[in-house]
Amino acid sequence: MSHRITGVFSAAATPLTADNTPDLTLFTDHCRQLLAEGCHGVALLGTTGEANSFSGAERRTILEAAVKAGIPADRLLPGTGVVAIPETVELTRHALSLGVTRVVMLPPFYYKGVSDDGLFAAYSQVLEKVADTRLKVILYHIPQVSGVPLSIPLIGRLIAAFPETVVGIKESAGDFNNMQAIIAAHPGFSVLAGADPLLLPLMKAGGAGCITATSNVVADSLRTVYDHVHDEARAADVEAAQARINAYRTLSNSYVQIPTIKAMVGLKTGNPAWKRTRAPLMPLSEADYAALAESYAKLP
């Protein structure tokens, strides 16, 4: 299948300084390392990146820092979807002004139980106001956090209305049946796994790749799965890579995930600054961190 967007993308974590502001130098170094380890791109300012704990100005500054640091604009996928339509428009236009044409877009997520008609109207208003033919949008389905699911009929309506713009979805509900149903309903539409353990089965089912948290620490293994999933001669390597991915994902899920992912990046790099999070998320307790460090040292 010919996907518009395909590959291994890291749902990059965002490091903080001691005064709780984004650490731009450490962040851009992390982006470079993710690309060096095999990521096709960096999906910054998403859930793992604590995006909704940052102001619009901070989000713009983080994206600007990545571009200024030399991270190619065509390898960046910032999250631009927020609660208010005008701000989603503003963040999306800002990305385009930097040459970043691919974005991941949450639906407006404060009001729950809204209709497909309401969500279609919200997305339509954003895309009509941005009105830029360069824009490629990856829808963001994470109902366990947003409380706002994106149904298959809604996805179909958006594809039909904006066929050159709405080109993919990050499916972070962890529902493989839903992923398969989207692929079946919309051939060529890029379905990207938000859960690392589903990369291998999704690729075998015709998926486009992944945008995942564990890529912050095992991007090389994710790339092995992506590159060799259909190579029978490398089947053992692919299975081993997926098993390693699953082991890291299982450990990250043993504690509160986002602080744990950040702590794991710190353990990998030897930089304890990665332990910092922005409230309401809190760093791991000393006891949990010590237990995590002991388990991390035993991972393959």
Secondary structure, DSSP 4 states (H G I P E B T S, - for coil): ---SS-EEEE-----B-TTSSB-HHHHHHHHHHHHHTT-SEE--SSTTTTGGGS-HHHHHHHHHHHHHTT--GGGB--B---SSHHHHHHHHHHHHHTT--EEEEPPP-SS-S--HHHHHHHHHHHHHHH--TT-EEEEEE-HHHHS----HHHHHHHHHHSTTTEEEEEE-S--HHHHHHHHHHSTT-EEEESSGGGHHHHHHTT--EEEESTHHHHHHHHHHHHHHTT-GGGHHHHHHHHHHHHHHHHHHTTS-HHHHHHHHHHHHHT-GGGG---TTS-PPPHHHHHHHHHHHTT--
